[in-house]
C-alpha cells in the first residue's frame, strides 16, 4: 500500500517538475529570440557604420574634386581664358552640390548609427536582465513546486483513510508485541518450574544418600 502511494506521489512530483519546466522553456525561447534579434541588430549597426564610412569617403572625394576645379578656374583666368574659368567653376558647383548632399546623408547616417547602437546596448542589457530573472524565477518555481508536492504528500498521508490504515497497523503491532511479551513470560514461568523440580529432585537424592549412609554406619562393628 505504501509502495503504491509512493509511486503516486513520485508521479505527481515529476508532473510538477514538468509543469515548472514549461515556463523555463518559454523563457529560454524568449532569450533565444532576443539573442537572434541582437545578432540582426549588430549586423545592422555594422552595415550602417560601413555605409557611413563609404559616404564620408565619397564626400571627401567630392570636396577634393571641387577644389581641383576651383584651382583650374584660377589657372584659366591667369591665362586669360574666362570661358574655361566659367566652365571650371560650373564643374566645381556640381561637386559642391554633391558634397552638400553627401554631408546631409552623413549626418542622417550618424543619427541612424547612434540610434542602432543605443538599441543594441539596451537589448544587451535587457537580455542579461532576462537571463538573471529567468534563473531566479525558475529556482523559485521549482522550490514552490517542491514545497507544494511535499505538502500534498503530507496531506495524503494524513487523510482519514490512511490514518485508519495506520491505526489498524498500530493495533496489529501492539497485539503482536503483547503476544510476544506473554510468550516470553510463559517461557520464563516454565523455566522456573523446571528448575524447581530439578532442585526438589536433587534435595530428595541428597536425603536418600544421607539415610543410606547412616544405615551403613550403624551396621559397622565399631559404630
Buried (B, 14 or more C-beta within 10 A) or exposed (E): EEEEBEEEBEEBBEEBBEEBBEEBEEBBEEBEEBBEBBEEBBEBBEEBBEBBEEBBEBBEBBBEBBEBBBEBBEEBBEEEBEEBBEBBBEBBEEBBEBBEBBBEBBEEBBEBBEEBBEBBEEBBEEBEEBBEEBEEBBEEBBEEBBEEBEEBBEEBEEEEEBEEEEEEEEEEEEEEEEEEEEEEEEEEEEEEEEEEEEEEEEEEEEEEEEEEEEEEEEEEEEE
